[in-house]
Amino acid sequence: MTNEKMKVNMTVNGRERSAEAEPRMLLAHFLRDELGLTGTHIGCDTSQCGACTVMVDGAAVKSCTMLAVQADGTEVTTVEGIGTVDNLHPMQQGFWEEHGLQCGYCTSGVMMAMIGLLNENPNPTEKEIREGLEGVICRCTGYQFIVKAVQKAIQIMAETDRPIPAKEAVGEVRS
């Protein structure tokens, strides 16, 4: 197998991006190291923790399970692309208001996984939220505040009629 770099093109957070990657480079490392999007965290490189969860073509994906070259031509949304400080995404607002984090390391992956859940089921029960969290490990909390944060996000979306953006990015992107 060759380690010759390949050109990878994708839309990331609403912006066309292009960089070179070795065929074996994981999407998580591509986003962080080649595109400078460090909100995607790497916790295990084995798909156990979910800290690296991003949206690929509208579906939640653990970016340590996908090669960057497999994401060529896709639409990727990272936590940097869901909202800004001045315009928080309902999920971010829910986490802010309900204290849905402790150390914060898993938070970006949790939020992206929950956006994926809400894309499939916009009004999940508490049990369905907890089931949706099964692929994301938070070592600091008992998940209660995370569940409340997701429920708050659902409430915010209902009150403001603001849907979860599956593919459209609203955040700022660093070059």
N, C-alpha and C positions, 0 to 999 in steps of 0.2 A: 504494500500500500504506500502511496506517495504522501509526503507531508507538504507537497506544494500547495501554496495558498490559493484559495478560490475566491472570486468576487461574489459577495452576498448582497442582494438588494431586497429591502423590505420597507414597508411603511411602518414607522414607529411613532406612536403618539400623534398620528396625523401628518407626519412629515416623512418624505422619501429619504431613506438613509441607505448608504452603501459603504461597505468596508470589506477588507480581505480577511479570510479565516482559514485556518487549517481544516481539512475535512473532519477531523475528530473533535473540533472545538464545540463545546456545549453552548447552547443558546444563552444560558445564564452568564457564562464568561464573555461571550460576544457582546451582550448588552452592557455589561459592566466595564470590560477592558477595552473594547473597540469603540463603543458608542458613549461611554462615560455615564451611563445610567445606573448609578449605584444604589438606587432604591430597591432593586431586585437583589435580595440577599441570598447568600449561599450558606446553608447550614450543614449539609451532609453529603451532597453530590451523589446520593443514592436514592432519591425520591421519597425518603421517609418523612422529612420534616415539613415540606411545603412552603418554606420561607421564600423560595424562588418562583412562586406562582405568578404567571402573567397571563394575559389574554392573547390567544393566537386565533385570528379569524373568528373572534367572538366566543371562543371556548377557553375555559380555564385550563392551563397547561403548566405542569411543573417544568420549568425551563432547564432543569438539570437532567431531564429525560429526553431532550430533543437536541439534535445537532443544529448548529447555526445554519449549515447548508440545507437542512430540511425546512428551515423557515424562509428560505429564499422565495420571494414573491408573495409572502403573506402580509397580513396586517397584524401588528403586535401592539398591544397596549400595556404599558408598565404603570406602576403606581404614580410615576411622575406625570403621566398623561391623563389622570382622571379628574384632577382639580388643581386649583392654585390656592395660595394663602388667602387671596381676596375672594375666591369663588370656590369654596370647598365642595367637593362631591358629597352627595347625601351620605355615602358610606363613611367618608372622612368626618363629616359633621356628627354622625352618630357615634363614632369612636371618641371624638372630642367631648361630646356632651355626656356620654355614659362611662367615660374613663375605661375604654375597651382595650387598654394596653398597660403593660407594666414596663418592662425594659425596652419594648418596641422592636426588638429584632425580628420577630415573626409577623409583625403587624401588616407590613406591605403584602406579604403572601396571604395572610388571613383575609384582608380586604379584597384582594383580587379573587380569591376562591369564593368569597361570598358574593361578589359581583357576578361571577359565573353561575352560582346557585340562583341568584335573583333573575338572571337572564332566562333560566329554564323555568323557574317557579317564582313569580313576582310577589307571592304572598305565602311564604312557607310557615308552617307551624314551628313552635319551639323545637319539637322533636326533629323536624326536617332540617332546621338550622344546625342542630347538634350533629346530625348525620352528615351534613355538608362539611362540617369541621373535622370529620374523621381523618382527612388527608393532610391536616395541618397540625403540627405539634407546637403548643405553647408551653414552655417549661416553667413559666412564672405564675400563671393564673389557673384558676379552676374553671375557666371558660364562662363563668356566669356573666361577667361584665362584657365579654365579647358577644355573647348571645343578646344581651340587652342593647349593645351598640348596633347590632344588625337589626333588631326590632325597631330601634329608634330611626335607623336609616329608612326602613320601610315606611314608618310613620311620616317622616319628612317627605319622602317621595309622594305619598298619598296626599299630603297637605299642599304640596307645591306643584303637583302634577308634573314632576321632573323625573323622567325615566332614567334607569341605569344605562349609560352609553356602552354598548357592547363593542362597537368598532370605532366610534368617533372619539377623538381625543380632545380634551379641553385644556389640558395643562401646558406648562411651558416645557420646552425641551432644550437641554444643553447640548451644544455642539461637541 
